[in-house]
Amino acid sequence: MSAVNPAPEPSTESPSLPAAPRAGATEKTRAKARVTAGAPDLLKALVEAERFFDGSDDHGCSLHRKILAAIDTVKGGAA
């Protein structure tokens, strides 16, 4: 009789997974473009929120100062 080759045993090693792509220059540029593209809408919303404080007793409070800082940041980033 001839010897029958048994089926190969399954491997106990995990199959190697492909490495996750790293954020390169292209991805960072796209992310910055998305943020910059939304800047006019964000600026509009911040200016509208800032108008709430005009003539208010809360003018100059910490939230108002944060809104003003955010407006400056968005204007600086969009320029």
C-alpha positions as CSV (number, residue, x, y, z in Angstrom):
1,M,0.0,0.0,0.0
2,S,1.1,3.5,-0.7
3,A,1.4,6.1,2.1
4,V,-1.3,8.8,2.0
5,N,0.0,12.2,2.8
6,P,-2.1,13.8,5.6
7,A,-3.6,17.2,5.1
8,P,-1.3,20.0,6.1
9,E,-2.0,21.3,9.6
10,P,-3.4,24.8,9.8
11,S,-0.9,27.4,10.7
12,T,-1.1,28.8,14.2
13,E,0.5,32.1,13.1
14,S,-1.7,35.1,12.5
15,P,-1.7,36.2,8.9
16,S,0.2,39.4,8.5
17,L,-2.0,42.5,8.3
18,P,-1.1,45.3,5.9
19,A,0.4,48.3,7.6
20,A,-2.0,51.2,8.1
21,P,-1.2,54.1,5.8
22,R,0.5,57.0,7.5
23,A,-0.7,60.5,7.1
24,G,1.6,61.9,4.5
25,A,1.8,65.4,3.1
26,T,-1.1,64.8,0.7
27,E,-3.5,63.8,3.5
28,K,-2.4,66.7,5.7
29,T,-2.9,69.1,2.8
30,R,-6.4,67.7,2.1
31,A,-7.3,68.1,5.8
32,K,-6.1,71.7,5.8
33,A,-8.0,72.4,2.6
34,R,-11.2,71.0,4.2
35,V,-10.8,73.2,7.3
36,T,-10.0,76.3,5.2
37,A,-13.0,75.6,3.0
38,G,-15.3,75.7,6.0
39,A,-13.7,78.9,7.4
40,P,-16.2,81.3,5.8
41,D,-19.2,79.5,7.3
42,L,-17.4,79.2,10.7
43,L,-16.5,82.9,10.6
44,K,-20.1,83.8,9.8
45,A,-21.4,81.8,12.7
46,L,-18.8,83.3,15.1
47,V,-19.6,86.8,14.0
48,E,-23.3,86.1,14.5
49,A,-22.5,84.7,18.0
50,E,-20.4,87.8,18.8
51,R,-23.3,90.1,17.9
52,F,-25.3,88.5,20.7
53,F,-22.9,90.2,23.2
54,D,-23.3,93.7,21.7
55,G,-25.0,95.8,24.4
56,S,-25.2,92.8,26.7
57,D,-24.2,92.8,30.4
58,D,-22.1,89.8,29.4
59,H,-20.0,91.8,27.0
60,G,-16.3,90.9,27.8
61,C,-17.1,87.7,29.6
62,S,-14.9,84.7,29.1
63,L,-17.2,83.2,26.4
64,H,-17.2,86.5,24.6
65,R,-13.4,86.7,24.7
66,K,-13.1,83.1,23.4
67,I,-15.5,83.9,20.5
68,L,-13.4,87.0,19.7
69,A,-10.2,84.9,19.8
70,A,-11.8,82.3,17.5
71,I,-12.7,85.0,15.0
72,D,-9.1,86.2,15.0
73,T,-7.9,82.7,14.5
74,V,-10.2,82.0,11.6
75,K,-9.4,85.3,9.9
76,G,-5.7,84.6,10.3
77,G,-6.0,81.0,9.1
78,A,-8.2,81.9,6.1
79,A,-5.9,84.7,4.9
